[in-house]
Structures are given as structure tokens and as C-alpha cells.
Amino acid sequence: MAAISYHILQRCIMATDGCSSVLRKAIGEDWKGKLSMVLYLTGAGLSFVFHWAAQAIYVGLALLWLVPDKRIERAMNES
């Protein structure tokens, strides 16, 4: 649920700031965010059938986000 909430928050901020939003420019395609939401939902569905697969997905997502995303910080420093 945290990934979905974060995605909604990002979209609300970008909608408020308009097309020239610094966040919109920093995020770009945001493949990590989109992939995370899909994998979280997949893990939730799999948890009813294959517990081990859901756990593997969650561990993989934790490892994916272990490396911090510097795009927002870099965009704020540039503007």
C-alpha cells in the first residue's frame, strides 16, 4: 500500500504544479515506481497460493529500493 500511496502523492503534486513541475522532470518515466506497484500487487495475489513466491518478490523489491534514487535531489539542485 505504501507504493500505491506514494504514486498517488506524486501524481497529485505533479498535477498541482502543472507541466513545468520539477518533480515531473525529475521522475521522467519512473520505471522503478511502476515496476514496484505491479510487483507488489502480484505479490499480494500470489501470497494466497504461493507464499514463497510472494516473499521472494517482496525481498526483490526491498533490494531494488536499497539503492537510493537521486533523481529528485539532482533536479532540485539544478533548479
C-alpha positions as CSV (number, residue, x, y, z in Angstrom):
1,M,0.0,0.0,0.0
2,A,2.9,2.3,0.6
3,A,3.9,2.2,-3.1
4,I,0.4,3.0,-4.2
5,S,0.1,5.9,-1.7
6,Y,3.5,7.2,-2.9
7,H,2.4,7.0,-6.5
8,I,-0.8,8.9,-5.7
9,L,1.1,11.5,-3.8
10,Q,3.5,12.0,-6.7
11,R,0.6,12.4,-9.2
12,C,-1.2,14.9,-7.0
13,I,2.0,17.1,-6.6
14,M,2.6,16.9,-10.4
15,A,-1.0,17.8,-11.2
16,T,-0.8,20.8,-8.8
17,D,2.5,22.1,-10.2
18,G,1.4,21.7,-13.8
19,C,3.5,20.9,-16.9
20,S,6.6,22.7,-15.6
21,S,6.8,20.7,-12.4
22,V,10.3,20.0,-11.2
23,L,9.1,16.6,-9.8
24,R,7.7,15.7,-13.3
25,K,11.0,16.4,-14.9
26,A,12.9,14.5,-12.2
27,I,10.7,11.4,-12.2
28,G,10.6,11.0,-16.0
29,E,9.4,7.5,-16.9
30,D,9.7,6.2,-13.4
31,W,10.2,2.6,-14.3
32,K,11.1,1.7,-10.7
33,G,7.9,3.1,-9.4
34,K,5.7,1.4,-12.0
35,L,7.5,-1.9,-11.7
36,S,7.2,-1.7,-7.9
37,M,3.4,-1.3,-8.0
38,V,3.0,-4.2,-10.4
39,L,5.2,-6.5,-8.3
40,Y,3.5,-5.5,-5.0
41,L,0.1,-6.3,-6.5
42,T,1.5,-9.6,-8.0
43,G,3.0,-10.5,-4.6
44,A,-0.3,-9.8,-2.8
45,G,-2.1,-12.1,-5.3
46,L,0.5,-14.8,-5.1
47,S,0.5,-14.8,-1.3
48,F,-2.8,-16.7,-1.3
49,V,-1.4,-19.5,-3.4
50,F,2.4,-19.5,-3.4
51,H,3.7,-17.9,-0.1
52,W,7.4,-18.5,-1.1
53,A,6.9,-16.6,-4.4
54,A,5.3,-13.6,-2.7
55,Q,8.1,-13.5,-0.2
56,A,10.7,-13.6,-3.0
57,I,9.0,-10.7,-4.8
58,Y,9.0,-8.6,-1.6
59,V,12.7,-9.3,-0.9
60,G,13.5,-8.5,-4.5
61,L,11.6,-5.2,-4.2
62,A,13.4,-4.3,-1.0
63,L,16.7,-4.9,-2.7
64,L,15.6,-2.9,-5.7
65,W,14.9,0.1,-3.5
66,L,18.0,-0.4,-1.4
67,V,19.9,1.8,-3.8
68,P,18.5,5.4,-3.3
69,D,17.0,7.3,-6.2
70,K,18.9,10.5,-6.6
71,R,16.8,12.0,-9.5
72,I,14.7,14.3,-7.3
73,E,17.6,15.6,-5.3
74,R,19.6,16.2,-8.5
75,A,16.6,18.1,-10.1
76,M,16.1,20.3,-7.0
77,N,19.8,21.2,-7.1
78,E,19.7,22.1,-10.8
79,S,16.7,24.5,-10.5
